[in-house]
């Protein structure tokens, strides 16, 4: 091999090696960049968790001093975590009505109960007690309806059941000024439990956003007869 060929060969090998090294460096930088991005994402998640609100949502039956009965049902929304802003809520109350003549013949329907919580107020604070939702004598009225409905069913040799489910949709801005929406189910005993976004959106879309006579009952107009005829179809 003459000198020119050797020179050309060395130049070719050198160029190839440099190209490979450049590719390796680029790949290494890309890998480092990906790891840095992952680390940044983890750090962001940790930071968001540290400055996130901690909601305590509870439904409570309040006892009257004079009658000695639990006449009202209220929901309390508290934030015991990092301060938030632009807080809003929507409540959704579903009533499950069941009727059965025999174990093999059962009927069940679910309706949005409009007006069970007739009012509410917000404190305009970003932490502590944020809102209270209530309805005058709502628990007493529901208990009376349940008792009267049971009486009608017993006369017809039927068994029946009424169940109330409480849901909340809360919206707020966190410390990053991000708009957040969360959904909760609020049983009386255990306190609020967070729902998945899909489940919450499905419930509110089905019963709250598209309210019609096929999916809702008005609480202030509700009677035991209406409940019975609604479920029995008579």
Biotite code that builds the C-alpha atoms (Angstrom):
import biotite.structure as struc

atoms = struc.array([
    struc.Atom([0.000, 0.000, 0.000], chain_id="A", res_id=1, res_name="UNK", atom_name="CA", element="C"),
    struc.Atom([1.562, 3.314, -1.041], chain_id="A", res_id=2, res_name="UNK", atom_name="CA", element="C"),
    struc.Atom([1.660, 6.412, 1.115], chain_id="A", res_id=3, res_name="UNK", atom_name="CA", element="C"),
    struc.Atom([-1.342, 8.015, -0.585], chain_id="A", res_id=4, res_name="UNK", atom_name="CA", element="C"),
    struc.Atom([-3.484, 4.947, 0.001], chain_id="A", res_id=5, res_name="UNK", atom_name="CA", element="C"),
    struc.Atom([-2.348, 4.747, 3.624], chain_id="A", res_id=6, res_name="UNK", atom_name="CA", element="C"),
    struc.Atom([-3.144, 8.409, 4.114], chain_id="A", res_id=7, res_name="UNK", atom_name="CA", element="C"),
    struc.Atom([-6.588, 7.999, 2.566], chain_id="A", res_id=8, res_name="UNK", atom_name="CA", element="C"),
    struc.Atom([-7.235, 4.908, 4.676], chain_id="A", res_id=9, res_name="UNK", atom_name="CA", element="C"),
    struc.Atom([-6.246, 6.676, 7.888], chain_id="A", res_id=10, res_name="UNK", atom_name="CA", element="C"),
    struc.Atom([-8.387, 9.678, 7.033], chain_id="A", res_id=11, res_name="UNK", atom_name="CA", element="C"),
    struc.Atom([-11.364, 7.410, 6.338], chain_id="A", res_id=12, res_name="UNK", atom_name="CA", element="C"),
    struc.Atom([-10.908, 5.467, 9.573], chain_id="A", res_id=13, res_name="UNK", atom_name="CA", element="C"),
    struc.Atom([-10.461, 8.677, 11.548], chain_id="A", res_id=14, res_name="UNK", atom_name="CA", element="C"),
    struc.Atom([-13.593, 10.214, 10.064], chain_id="A", res_id=15, res_name="UNK", atom_name="CA", element="C"),
    struc.Atom([-15.543, 7.037, 10.773], chain_id="A", res_id=16, res_name="UNK", atom_name="CA", element="C"),
    struc.Atom([-14.340, 6.902, 14.381], chain_id="A", res_id=17, res_name="UNK", atom_name="CA", element="C"),
    struc.Atom([-15.172, 10.567, 14.902], chain_id="A", res_id=18, res_name="UNK", atom_name="CA", element="C"),
    struc.Atom([-18.639, 10.037, 13.440], chain_id="A", res_id=19, res_name="UNK", atom_name="CA", element="C"),
    struc.Atom([-19.225, 7.063, 15.726], chain_id="A", res_id=20, res_name="UNK", atom_name="CA", element="C"),
    struc.Atom([-18.004, 9.068, 18.719], chain_id="A", res_id=21, res_name="UNK", atom_name="CA", element="C"),
    struc.Atom([-20.322, 11.930, 17.785], chain_id="A", res_id=22, res_name="UNK", atom_name="CA", element="C"),
    struc.Atom([-23.241, 9.507, 17.605], chain_id="A", res_id=23, res_name="UNK", atom_name="CA", element="C"),
    struc.Atom([-22.314, 8.008, 20.978], chain_id="A", res_id=24, res_name="UNK", atom_name="CA", element="C"),
    struc.Atom([-22.005, 11.461, 22.547], chain_id="A", res_id=25, res_name="UNK", atom_name="CA", element="C"),
    struc.Atom([-25.338, 12.482, 21.066], chain_id="A", res_id=26, res_name="UNK", atom_name="CA", element="C"),
    struc.Atom([-26.964, 9.282, 22.323], chain_id="A", res_id=27, res_name="UNK", atom_name="CA", element="C"),
    struc.Atom([-25.435, 9.819, 25.754], chain_id="A", res_id=28, res_name="UNK", atom_name="CA", element="C"),
    struc.Atom([-26.695, 13.405, 25.872], chain_id="A", res_id=29, res_name="UNK", atom_name="CA", element="C"),
    struc.Atom([-30.141, 12.230, 24.806], chain_id="A", res_id=30, res_name="UNK", atom_name="CA", element="C"),
    struc.Atom([-30.171, 9.599, 27.553], chain_id="A", res_id=31, res_name="UNK", atom_name="CA", element="C"),
    struc.Atom([-29.033, 12.166, 30.110], chain_id="A", res_id=32, res_name="UNK", atom_name="CA", element="C"),
    struc.Atom([-31.709, 14.563, 28.899], chain_id="A", res_id=33, res_name="UNK", atom_name="CA", element="C"),
    struc.Atom([-34.379, 11.871, 29.272], chain_id="A", res_id=34, res_name="UNK", atom_name="CA", element="C"),
    struc.Atom([-33.192, 11.048, 32.780], chain_id="A", res_id=35, res_name="UNK", atom_name="CA", element="C"),
    struc.Atom([-33.172, 14.742, 33.680], chain_id="A", res_id=36, res_name="UNK", atom_name="CA", element="C"),
    struc.Atom([-36.723, 15.066, 32.344], chain_id="A", res_id=37, res_name="UNK", atom_name="CA", element="C"),
    struc.Atom([-37.839, 12.050, 34.377], chain_id="A", res_id=38, res_name="UNK", atom_name="CA", element="C"),
    struc.Atom([-36.176, 13.479, 37.480], chain_id="A", res_id=39, res_name="UNK", atom_name="CA", element="C"),
    struc.Atom([-37.806, 16.856, 36.900], chain_id="A", res_id=40, res_name="UNK", atom_name="CA", element="C"),
    struc.Atom([-41.208, 15.207, 36.515], chain_id="A", res_id=41, res_name="UNK", atom_name="CA", element="C"),
    struc.Atom([-40.728, 13.292, 39.764], chain_id="A", res_id=42, res_name="UNK", atom_name="CA", element="C"),
    struc.Atom([-39.618, 16.450, 41.570], chain_id="A", res_id=43, res_name="UNK", atom_name="CA", element="C"),
    struc.Atom([-42.645, 18.328, 40.185], chain_id="A", res_id=44, res_name="UNK", atom_name="CA", element="C"),
    struc.Atom([-45.006, 15.597, 41.370], chain_id="A", res_id=45, res_name="UNK", atom_name="CA", element="C"),
    struc.Atom([-43.439, 15.670, 44.830], chain_id="A", res_id=46, res_name="UNK", atom_name="CA", element="C"),
    struc.Atom([-43.682, 19.467, 44.947], chain_id="A", res_id=47, res_name="UNK", atom_name="CA", element="C"),
    struc.Atom([-47.337, 19.381, 43.873], chain_id="A", res_id=48, res_name="UNK", atom_name="CA", element="C"),
    struc.Atom([-48.124, 16.764, 46.495], chain_id="A", res_id=49, res_name="UNK", atom_name="CA", element="C"),
    struc.Atom([-46.447, 18.818, 49.202], chain_id="A", res_id=50, res_name="UNK", atom_name="CA", element="C"),
    struc.Atom([-48.500, 21.907, 48.343], chain_id="A", res_id=51, res_name="UNK", atom_name="CA", element="C"),
    struc.Atom([-51.757, 20.128, 47.530], chain_id="A", res_id=52, res_name="UNK", atom_name="CA", element="C"),
    struc.Atom([-54.988, 20.636, 49.468], chain_id="A", res_id=53, res_name="UNK", atom_name="CA", element="C"),
    struc.Atom([-56.239, 17.899, 51.791], chain_id="A", res_id=54, res_name="UNK", atom_name="CA", element="C"),
    struc.Atom([-60.009, 17.784, 51.649], chain_id="A", res_id=55, res_name="UNK", atom_name="CA", element="C"),
    struc.Atom([-62.088, 16.493, 54.541], chain_id="A", res_id=56, res_name="UNK", atom_name="CA", element="C"),
    struc.Atom([-65.666, 16.118, 53.337], chain_id="A", res_id=57, res_name="UNK", atom_name="CA", element="C"),
    struc.Atom([-68.303, 14.851, 55.737], chain_id="A", res_id=58, res_name="UNK", atom_name="CA", element="C"),
    struc.Atom([-72.076, 14.446, 55.811], chain_id="A", res_id=59, res_name="UNK", atom_name="CA", element="C"),
    struc.Atom([-73.605, 14.781, 59.265], chain_id="A", res_id=60, res_name="UNK", atom_name="CA", element="C"),
    struc.Atom([-77.089, 14.503, 60.704], chain_id="A", res_id=61, res_name="UNK", atom_name="CA", element="C"),
    struc.Atom([-77.694, 17.272, 63.219], chain_id="A", res_id=62, res_name="UNK", atom_name="CA", element="C"),
    struc.Atom([-79.838, 16.650, 66.279], chain_id="A", res_id=63, res_name="UNK", atom_name="CA", element="C"),
    struc.Atom([-82.525, 19.144, 67.292], chain_id="A", res_id=64, res_name="UNK", atom_name="CA", element="C"),
    struc.Atom([-82.535, 20.199, 70.935], chain_id="A", res_id=65, res_name="UNK", atom_name="CA", element="C"),
    struc.Atom([-86.312, 20.290, 71.383], chain_id="A", res_id=66, res_name="UNK", atom_name="CA", element="C"),
    struc.Atom([-87.695, 17.348, 69.330], chain_id="A", res_id=67, res_name="UNK", atom_name="CA", element="C"),
    struc.Atom([-84.637, 15.203, 70.075], chain_id="A", res_id=68, res_name="UNK", atom_name="CA", element="C"),
    struc.Atom([-84.435, 13.902, 66.512], chain_id="A", res_id=69, res_name="UNK", atom_name="CA", element="C"),
    struc.Atom([-81.915, 14.262, 63.696], chain_id="A", res_id=70, res_name="UNK", atom_name="CA", element="C"),
    struc.Atom([-83.886, 16.550, 61.421], chain_id="A", res_id=71, res_name="UNK", atom_name="CA", element="C"),
    struc.Atom([-81.180, 17.998, 59.175], chain_id="A", res_id=72, res_name="UNK", atom_name="CA", element="C"),
    struc.Atom([-78.472, 16.540, 56.996], chain_id="A", res_id=73, res_name="UNK", atom_name="CA", element="C"),
    struc.Atom([-75.520, 18.800, 56.175], chain_id="A", res_id=74, res_name="UNK", atom_name="CA", element="C"),
    struc.Atom([-72.288, 18.447, 54.222], chain_id="A", res_id=75, res_name="UNK", atom_name="CA", element="C"),
    struc.Atom([-69.122, 20.180, 55.406], chain_id="A", res_id=76, res_name="UNK", atom_name="CA", element="C"),
    struc.Atom([-66.165, 20.761, 53.070], chain_id="A", res_id=77, res_name="UNK", atom_name="CA", element="C"),
    struc.Atom([-62.817, 21.498, 54.718], chain_id="A", res_id=78, res_name="UNK", atom_name="CA", element="C"),
    struc.Atom([-59.287, 21.916, 53.407], chain_id="A", res_id=79, res_name="UNK", atom_name="CA", element="C"),
    struc.Atom([-56.630, 20.911, 55.918], chain_id="A", res_id=80, res_name="UNK", atom_name="CA", element="C"),
    struc.Atom([-53.787, 21.157, 53.431], chain_id="A", res_id=81, res_name="UNK", atom_name="CA", element="C"),
    struc.Atom([-52.134, 23.859, 51.334], chain_id="A", res_id=82, res_name="UNK", atom_name="CA", element="C"),
    struc.Atom([-54.205, 26.952, 50.587], chain_id="A", res_id=83, res_name="UNK", atom_name="CA", element="C"),
    struc.Atom([-56.224, 27.025, 47.339], chain_id="A", res_id=84, res_name="UNK", atom_name="CA", element="C"),
    struc.Atom([-58.103, 29.679, 45.376], chain_id="A", res_id=85, res_name="UNK", atom_name="CA", element="C"),
    struc.Atom([-61.175, 30.024, 43.142], chain_id="A", res_id=86, res_name="UNK", atom_name="CA", element="C"),
    struc.Atom([-63.044, 27.234, 44.953], chain_id="A", res_id=87, res_name="UNK", atom_name="CA", element="C"),
    struc.Atom([-66.477, 26.086, 43.728], chain_id="A", res_id=88, res_name="UNK", atom_name="CA", element="C"),
    struc.Atom([-68.641, 23.025, 44.274], chain_id="A", res_id=89, res_name="UNK", atom_name="CA", element="C"),
    struc.Atom([-71.697, 21.227, 42.895], chain_id="A", res_id=90, res_name="UNK", atom_name="CA", element="C"),
    struc.Atom([-73.689, 18.677, 44.866], chain_id="A", res_id=91, res_name="UNK", atom_name="CA", element="C"),
    struc.Atom([-75.555, 15.706, 43.450], chain_id="A", res_id=92, res_name="UNK", atom_name="CA", element="C"),
    struc.Atom([-77.940, 13.561, 45.499], chain_id="A", res_id=93, res_name="UNK", atom_name="CA", element="C"),
    struc.Atom([-79.135, 10.245, 44.090], chain_id="A", res_id=94, res_name="UNK", atom_name="CA", element="C"),
    struc.Atom([-81.997, 8.237, 45.549], chain_id="A", res_id=95, res_name="UNK", atom_name="CA", element="C"),
    struc.Atom([-82.156, 4.485, 44.945], chain_id="A", res_id=96, res_name="UNK", atom_name="CA", element="C"),
    struc.Atom([-85.684, 3.083, 45.176], chain_id="A", res_id=97, res_name="UNK", atom_name="CA", element="C"),
    struc.Atom([-86.249, -0.660, 45.390], chain_id="A", res_id=98, res_name="UNK", atom_name="CA", element="C"),
    struc.Atom([-89.426, -2.757, 45.422], chain_id="A", res_id=99, res_name="UNK", atom_name="CA", element="C"),
    struc.Atom([-89.850, -6.518, 45.448], chain_id="A", res_id=100, res_name="UNK", atom_name="CA", element="C"),
    struc.Atom([-92.900, -8.773, 45.538], chain_id="A", res_id=101, res_name="UNK", atom_name="CA", element="C"),
    struc.Atom([-90.813, -11.924, 45.757], chain_id="A", res_id=102, res_name="UNK", atom_name="CA", element="C"),
    struc.Atom([-87.049, -12.505, 45.770], chain_id="A", res_id=103, res_name="UNK", atom_name="CA", element="C"),
    struc.Atom([-87.254, -13.226, 42.047], chain_id="A", res_id=104, res_name="UNK", atom_name="CA", element="C"),
    struc.Atom([-89.282, -10.131, 41.143], chain_id="A", res_id=105, res_name="UNK", atom_name="CA", element="C"),
    struc.Atom([-87.364, -6.986, 42.003], chain_id="A", res_id=106, res_name="UNK", atom_name="CA", element="C"),
    struc.Atom([-87.453, -3.452, 40.683], chain_id="A", res_id=107, res_name="UNK", atom_name="CA", element="C"),
    struc.Atom([-84.828, -0.795, 41.220], chain_id="A", res_id=108, res_name="UNK", atom_name="CA", element="C"),
    struc.Atom([-84.580, 2.746, 39.906], chain_id="A", res_id=109, res_name="UNK", atom_name="CA", element="C"),
    struc.Atom([-82.212, 5.620, 40.573], chain_id="A", res_id=110, res_name="UNK", atom_name="CA", element="C"),
    struc.Atom([-83.116, 9.302, 40.365], chain_id="A", res_id=111, res_name="UNK", atom_name="CA", element="C"),
    struc.Atom([-81.445, 12.611, 41.004], chain_id="A", res_id=112, res_name="UNK", atom_name="CA", element="C"),
    struc.Atom([-83.143, 14.134, 44.052], chain_id="A", res_id=113, res_name="UNK", atom_name="CA", element="C"),
    struc.Atom([-83.485, 17.835, 43.287], chain_id="A", res_id=114, res_name="UNK", atom_name="CA", element="C"),
    struc.Atom([-83.637, 20.191, 46.268], chain_id="A", res_id=115, res_name="UNK", atom_name="CA", element="C"),
    struc.Atom([-82.546, 17.831, 49.035], chain_id="A", res_id=116, res_name="UNK", atom_name="CA", element="C"),
    struc.Atom([-79.806, 20.342, 49.820], chain_id="A", res_id=117, res_name="UNK", atom_name="CA", element="C"),
    struc.Atom([-81.575, 23.622, 49.196], chain_id="A", res_id=118, res_name="UNK", atom_name="CA", element="C"),
    struc.Atom([-78.824, 26.035, 50.137], chain_id="A", res_id=119, res_name="UNK", atom_name="CA", element="C"),
    struc.Atom([-75.172, 26.418, 50.952], chain_id="A", res_id=120, res_name="UNK", atom_name="CA", element="C"),
    struc.Atom([-72.589, 29.022, 51.750], chain_id="A", res_id=121, res_name="UNK", atom_name="CA", element="C"),
    struc.Atom([-68.863, 29.379, 51.187], chain_id="A", res_id=122, res_name="UNK", atom_name="CA", element="C"),
    struc.Atom([-66.449, 31.070, 53.570], chain_id="A", res_id=123, res_name="UNK", atom_name="CA", element="C"),
    struc.Atom([-64.257, 32.676, 50.862], chain_id="A", res_id=124, res_name="UNK", atom_name="CA", element="C"),
    struc.Atom([-61.206, 31.142, 52.548], chain_id="A", res_id=125, res_name="UNK", atom_name="CA", element="C"),
    struc.Atom([-58.583, 28.985, 50.906], chain_id="A", res_id=126, res_name="UNK", atom_name="CA", element="C"),
    struc.Atom([-58.156, 26.649, 53.869], chain_id="A", res_id=127, res_name="UNK", atom_name="CA", element="C"),
    struc.Atom([-60.129, 25.464, 56.872], chain_id="A", res_id=128, res_name="UNK", atom_name="CA", element="C"),
    struc.Atom([-63.896, 25.298, 56.449], chain_id="A", res_id=129, res_name="UNK", atom_name="CA", element="C"),
    struc.Atom([-64.644, 26.111, 52.802], chain_id="A", res_id=130, res_name="UNK", atom_name="CA", element="C"),
    struc.Atom([-68.371, 25.426, 52.482], chain_id="A", res_id=131, res_name="UNK", atom_name="CA", element="C"),
    struc.Atom([-71.471, 24.096, 54.241], chain_id="A", res_id=132, res_name="UNK", atom_name="CA", element="C"),
    struc.Atom([-74.374, 22.585, 52.300], chain_id="A", res_id=133, res_name="UNK", atom_name="CA", element="C"),
    struc.Atom([-77.744, 22.091, 53.973], chain_id="A", res_id=134, res_name="UNK", atom_name="CA", element="C"),
    struc.Atom([-81.501, 21.675, 53.607], chain_id="A", res_id=135, res_name="UNK", atom_name="CA", element="C"),
    struc.Atom([-84.100, 22.552, 56.217], chain_id="A", res_id=136, res_name="UNK", atom_name="CA", element="C"),
    struc.Atom([-85.512, 19.396, 57.843], chain_id="A", res_id=137, res_name="UNK", atom_name="CA", element="C"),
    struc.Atom([-84.333, 17.323, 54.874], chain_id="A", res_id=138, res_name="UNK", atom_name="CA", element="C"),
    struc.Atom([-83.399, 14.248, 56.908], chain_id="A", res_id=139, res_name="UNK", atom_name="CA", element="C"),
    struc.Atom([-86.674, 14.359, 58.861], chain_id="A", res_id=140, res_name="UNK", atom_name="CA", element="C"),
    struc.Atom([-88.690, 14.656, 55.654], chain_id="A", res_id=141, res_name="UNK", atom_name="CA", element="C"),
    struc.Atom([-86.821, 11.755, 54.047], chain_id="A", res_id=142, res_name="UNK", atom_name="CA", element="C"),
    struc.Atom([-87.319, 9.567, 57.140], chain_id="A", res_id=143, res_name="UNK", atom_name="CA", element="C"),
    struc.Atom([-91.049, 10.250, 57.059], chain_id="A", res_id=144, res_name="UNK", atom_name="CA", element="C"),
    struc.Atom([-91.223, 9.432, 53.343], chain_id="A", res_id=145, res_name="UNK", atom_name="CA", element="C"),
    struc.Atom([-89.338, 6.190, 53.933], chain_id="A", res_id=146, res_name="UNK", atom_name="CA", element="C"),
    struc.Atom([-91.710, 5.185, 56.729], chain_id="A", res_id=147, res_name="UNK", atom_name="CA", element="C"),
    struc.Atom([-94.820, 6.004, 54.680], chain_id="A", res_id=148, res_name="UNK", atom_name="CA", element="C"),
    struc.Atom([-93.440, 4.220, 51.613], chain_id="A", res_id=149, res_name="UNK", atom_name="CA", element="C"),
    struc.Atom([-92.727, 1.127, 53.716], chain_id="A", res_id=150, res_name="UNK", atom_name="CA", element="C"),
    struc.Atom([-96.315, 1.240, 54.999], chain_id="A", res_id=151, res_name="UNK", atom_name="CA", element="C"),
    struc.Atom([-97.718, 1.201, 51.462], chain_id="A", res_id=152, res_name="UNK", atom_name="CA", element="C"),
    struc.Atom([-95.481, -1.711, 50.497], chain_id="A", res_id=153, res_name="UNK", atom_name="CA", element="C"),
    struc.Atom([-96.447, -3.745, 53.557], chain_id="A", res_id=154, res_name="UNK", atom_name="CA", element="C"),
    struc.Atom([-100.131, -3.393, 52.726], chain_id="A", res_id=155, res_name="UNK", atom_name="CA", element="C"),
    struc.Atom([-99.381, -4.905, 49.317], chain_id="A", res_id=156, res_name="UNK", atom_name="CA", element="C"),
    struc.Atom([-97.203, -7.689, 50.762], chain_id="A", res_id=157, res_name="UNK", atom_name="CA", element="C"),
    struc.Atom([-94.122, -6.134, 49.198], chain_id="A", res_id=158, res_name="UNK", atom_name="CA", element="C"),
    struc.Atom([-90.712, -5.260, 50.574], chain_id="A", res_id=159, res_name="UNK", atom_name="CA", element="C"),
    struc.Atom([-89.007, -1.995, 49.749], chain_id="A", res_id=160, res_name="UNK", atom_name="CA", element="C"),
    struc.Atom([-85.899, 0.042, 50.329], chain_id="A", res_id=161, res_name="UNK", atom_name="CA", element="C"),
    struc.Atom([-84.761, 3.656, 49.922], chain_id="A", res_id=162, res_name="UNK", atom_name="CA", element="C"),
    struc.Atom([-81.104, 4.648, 49.856], chain_id="A", res_id=163, res_name="UNK", atom_name="CA", element="C"),
    struc.Atom([-79.539, 8.085, 49.504], chain_id="A", res_id=164, res_name="UNK", atom_name="CA", element="C"),
    struc.Atom([-76.157, 8.724, 47.852], chain_id="A", res_id=165, res_name="UNK", atom_name="CA", element="C"),
    struc.Atom([-74.383, 12.066, 48.095], chain_id="A", res_id=166, res_name="UNK", atom_name="CA", element="C"),
    struc.Atom([-71.786, 13.261, 45.581], chain_id="A", res_id=167, res_name="UNK", atom_name="CA", element="C"),
    struc.Atom([-69.690, 16.396, 45.236], chain_id="A", res_id=168, res_name="UNK", atom_name="CA", element="C"),
    struc.Atom([-67.842, 17.996, 42.363], chain_id="A", res_id=169, res_name="UNK", atom_name="CA", element="C"),
    struc.Atom([-65.178, 20.429, 43.574], chain_id="A", res_id=170, res_name="UNK", atom_name="CA", element="C"),
    struc.Atom([-63.139, 22.804, 41.439], chain_id="A", res_id=171, res_name="UNK", atom_name="CA", element="C"),
    struc.Atom([-60.222, 24.947, 42.538], chain_id="A", res_id=172, res_name="UNK", atom_name="CA", element="C"),
    struc.Atom([-56.859, 26.393, 41.536], chain_id="A", res_id=173, res_name="UNK", atom_name="CA", element="C"),
    struc.Atom([-53.723, 25.052, 43.162], chain_id="A", res_id=174, res_name="UNK", atom_name="CA", element="C"),
    struc.Atom([-50.468, 26.864, 43.939], chain_id="A", res_id=175, res_name="UNK", atom_name="CA", element="C"),
    struc.Atom([-49.345, 26.352, 40.317], chain_id="A", res_id=176, res_name="UNK", atom_name="CA", element="C"),
    struc.Atom([-52.519, 28.187, 39.184], chain_id="A", res_id=177, res_name="UNK", atom_name="CA", element="C"),
    struc.Atom([-53.769, 24.963, 37.592], chain_id="A", res_id=178, res_name="UNK", atom_name="CA", element="C"),
    struc.Atom([-57.532, 24.390, 37.411], chain_id="A", res_id=179, res_name="UNK", atom_name="CA", element="C"),
    struc.Atom([-58.331, 21.115, 39.201], chain_id="A", res_id=180, res_name="UNK", atom_name="CA", element="C"),
    struc.Atom([-61.621, 19.169, 39.220], chain_id="A", res_id=181, res_name="UNK", atom_name="CA", element="C"),
    struc.Atom([-62.275, 16.332, 41.668], chain_id="A", res_id=182, res_name="UNK", atom_name="CA", element="C"),
    struc.Atom([-65.271, 14.151, 42.489], chain_id="A", res_id=183, res_name="UNK", atom_name="CA", element="C"),
    struc.Atom([-66.276, 12.615, 45.824], chain_id="A", res_id=184, res_name="UNK", atom_name="CA", element="C"),
    struc.Atom([-68.913, 10.290, 47.211], chain_id="A", res_id=185, res_name="UNK", atom_name="CA", element="C"),
    struc.Atom([-69.952, 11.354, 50.718], chain_id="A", res_id=186, res_name="UNK", atom_name="CA", element="C"),
    struc.Atom([-71.489, 8.617, 52.895], chain_id="A", res_id=187, res_name="UNK", atom_name="CA", element="C"),
    struc.Atom([-72.728, 9.510, 56.362], chain_id="A", res_id=188, res_name="UNK", atom_name="CA", element="C"),
    struc.Atom([-70.360, 7.300, 58.347], chain_id="A", res_id=189, res_name="UNK", atom_name="CA", element="C"),
    struc.Atom([-66.974, 7.180, 56.653], chain_id="A", res_id=190, res_name="UNK", atom_name="CA", element="C"),
    struc.Atom([-66.629, 10.651, 55.162], chain_id="A", res_id=191, res_name="UNK", atom_name="CA", element="C"),
    struc.Atom([-65.828, 11.674, 51.614], chain_id="A", res_id=192, res_name="UNK", atom_name="CA", element="C"),
    struc.Atom([-64.070, 9.251, 49.291], chain_id="A", res_id=193, res_name="UNK", atom_name="CA", element="C"),
    struc.Atom([-62.456, 10.448, 46.075], chain_id="A", res_id=194, res_name="UNK", atom_name="CA", element="C"),
    struc.Atom([-63.801, 9.022, 42.814], chain_id="A", res_id=195, res_name="UNK", atom_name="CA", element="C"),
    struc.Atom([-61.994, 8.596, 39.527], chain_id="A", res_id=196, res_name="UNK", atom_name="CA", element="C"),
    struc.Atom([-62.515, 11.405, 37.024], chain_id="A", res_id=197, res_name="UNK", atom_name="CA", element="C"),
    struc.Atom([-64.267, 9.029, 34.627], chain_id="A", res_id=198, res_name="UNK", atom_name="CA", element="C"),
    struc.Atom([-66.776, 7.838, 37.233], chain_id="A", res_id=199, res_name="UNK", atom_name="CA", element="C"),
    struc.Atom([-67.446, 11.336, 38.541], chain_id="A", res_id=200, res_name="UNK", atom_name="CA", element="C"),
    struc.Atom([-67.922, 12.832, 35.091], chain_id="A", res_id=201, res_name="UNK", atom_name="CA", element="C"),
    struc.Atom([-70.229, 9.976, 34.094], chain_id="A", res_id=202, res_name="UNK", atom_name="CA", element="C"),
    struc.Atom([-72.467, 10.427, 37.149], chain_id="A", res_id=203, res_name="UNK", atom_name="CA", element="C"),
    struc.Atom([-72.752, 14.195, 36.856], chain_id="A", res_id=204, res_name="UNK", atom_name="CA", element="C"),
    struc.Atom([-73.295, 14.033, 33.108], chain_id="A", res_id=205, res_name="UNK", atom_name="CA", element="C"),
    struc.Atom([-76.031, 11.419, 33.543], chain_id="A", res_id=206, res_name="UNK", atom_name="CA", element="C"),
    struc.Atom([-77.929, 12.939, 36.457], chain_id="A", res_id=207, res_name="UNK", atom_name="CA", element="C"),
    struc.Atom([-76.882, 16.568, 36.868], chain_id="A", res_id=208, res_name="UNK", atom_name="CA", element="C"),
    struc.Atom([-76.011, 18.084, 33.492], chain_id="A", res_id=209, res_name="UNK", atom_name="CA", element="C"),
    struc.Atom([-79.012, 16.641, 31.638], chain_id="A", res_id=210, res_name="UNK", atom_name="CA", element="C"),
    struc.Atom([-81.806, 16.779, 34.205], chain_id="A", res_id=211, res_name="UNK", atom_name="CA", element="C"),
    struc.Atom([-85.187, 15.670, 32.883], chain_id="A", res_id=212, res_name="UNK", atom_name="CA", element="C"),
    struc.Atom([-88.311, 14.037, 34.263], chain_id="A", res_id=213, res_name="UNK", atom_name="CA", element="C"),
    struc.Atom([-86.948, 10.575, 33.523], chain_id="A", res_id=214, res_name="UNK", atom_name="CA", element="C"),
    struc.Atom([-83.889, 11.027, 35.740], chain_id="A", res_id=215, res_name="UNK", atom_name="CA", element="C"),
    struc.Atom([-84.975, 13.325, 38.578], chain_id="A", res_id=216, res_name="UNK", atom_name="CA", element="C"),
    struc.Atom([-87.502, 13.796, 41.383], chain_id="A", res_id=217, res_name="UNK", atom_name="CA", element="C"),
    struc.Atom([-88.231, 17.085, 43.165], chain_id="A", res_id=218, res_name="UNK", atom_name="CA", element="C"),
    struc.Atom([-87.757, 16.634, 46.892], chain_id="A", res_id=219, res_name="UNK", atom_name="CA", element="C"),
    struc.Atom([-90.201, 19.332, 48.010], chain_id="A", res_id=220, res_name="UNK", atom_name="CA", element="C"),
    struc.Atom([-92.980, 17.740, 45.912], chain_id="A", res_id=221, res_name="UNK", atom_name="CA", element="C"),
    struc.Atom([-92.159, 14.138, 46.716], chain_id="A", res_id=222, res_name="UNK", atom_name="CA", element="C"),
    struc.Atom([-94.718, 11.922, 48.483], chain_id="A", res_id=223, res_name="UNK", atom_name="CA", element="C"),
    struc.Atom([-94.739, 8.255, 49.419], chain_id="A", res_id=224, res_name="UNK", atom_name="CA", element="C"),
    struc.Atom([-97.447, 7.667, 46.798], chain_id="A", res_id=225, res_name="UNK", atom_name="CA", element="C"),
    struc.Atom([-95.286, 9.220, 44.085], chain_id="A", res_id=226, res_name="UNK", atom_name="CA", element="C"),
    struc.Atom([-92.374, 7.021, 45.149], chain_id="A", res_id=227, res_name="UNK", atom_name="CA", element="C"),
    struc.Atom([-94.509, 3.880, 45.042], chain_id="A", res_id=228, res_name="UNK", atom_name="CA", element="C"),
    struc.Atom([-96.158, 4.627, 41.703], chain_id="A", res_id=229, res_name="UNK", atom_name="CA", element="C"),
    struc.Atom([-92.791, 5.628, 40.217], chain_id="A", res_id=230, res_name="UNK", atom_name="CA", element="C"),
    struc.Atom([-91.178, 2.300, 41.047], chain_id="A", res_id=231, res_name="UNK", atom_name="CA", element="C"),
    struc.Atom([-94.218, 0.029, 40.626], chain_id="A", res_id=232, res_name="UNK", atom_name="CA", element="C"),
    struc.Atom([-95.375, 1.555, 37.354], chain_id="A", res_id=233, res_name="UNK", atom_name="CA", element="C"),
    struc.Atom([-99.010, 1.646, 38.514], chain_id="A", res_id=234, res_name="UNK", atom_name="CA", element="C"),
])
